[in-house]
Amino acid sequence: MKTSHWLLCSTLTLAALAGCETSKPATDVSASAGTAGTPNRTSTSGESMESNGIRLTPFNDSPKFPEAQMQLRQPIGNSTVPSGEVSFNYQITNFQLTKMSGGPHMGEMANSMKGQHIHNIVDNEPYTAHYETTFTKAIPDGQHVVLSFLSRSYHESLKHRGAYDLRVINVGNGTPPATPIINVNGPNLFYSRPKDTYSGADAKRIMLDFYLVNTTLEAGGNRVRATINGTEFMLDRWMPYMMEGLPAGENTVKLELVDSSGTLIPGPYNSVTRKFTVAP
């Protein structure tokens, strides 16, 4: 999936990002969930939410890295780079790539044996994980949205300001589109986990994690509607969730960023459906 937008500022220093930032992550407030056709269940202190055999449990007790910072130095926002392999160069402080994150959840769900890493997401397609600050990645010609964020070893995103970067780049010699298809100042949702195949102990608890920019979630405000194998949960707290009770075989997660009335908020990535596999 390709998209385009006009990034208003691409200064690479943290001071400039604070002054002319085009994307701001949400903050945690509360959590609720419901199932279509049944009364909504509300969770404000991390209780599990269960319907049709599927249980969602929010958690916020992962190791904290409040001082972790990430800057994407290359490619420069809104720049044009040659066709083919695009070079990425990050500067990271107060966060160690390849280190195991530790904490109570590292042994409860799929954990990368390579340790902490960067999630690099292009056009809201499945992320690629990177364990070094420099790498190349094949990206087709055209204009693209690149979201990067720091990740714990078990793929839970760091959600504070400074731990992520959102920008557009142009690949190849084509003329960038005149009308952007994403509003970088508007509320936007990006998908992260789950992905691919889970087996053995990793299949018992599977993490649901997503990334928000320019929005907060709260009861009576914007929320994320998560539909898991047809069962709907309404989430009004930006946290990771452990999913349990998923059947063997192909599973489907649909995420939608909606307003207080449940109406989809406009945005090219604010409704996304992904499939993943639970091995028998």
Secondary structure, DSSP 4 states (H G I P E B T S, - for coil): -------S----SHHHHHHH-S--------EEE--TTSPPEEESSS--EEETTEEEEE---SPP-TT-EEEEEESPTT-EE-SEEEEEEEEEES--TT----STTTTTS---TT-SEEEEEETTPPPEEESSSEEEEEE-SEEEEEEEEEE-TTSPBP-STTSEEEEEEEESSSPPPSS-SS-TTS-EEEEEE--SEE-GGGGTSEEEEEEEES----TTS-EEEEEETTEEEEE-S---EEEE-PPSEEEEEEEEEE-TTSPBPP-TTSEEEEEEEE--
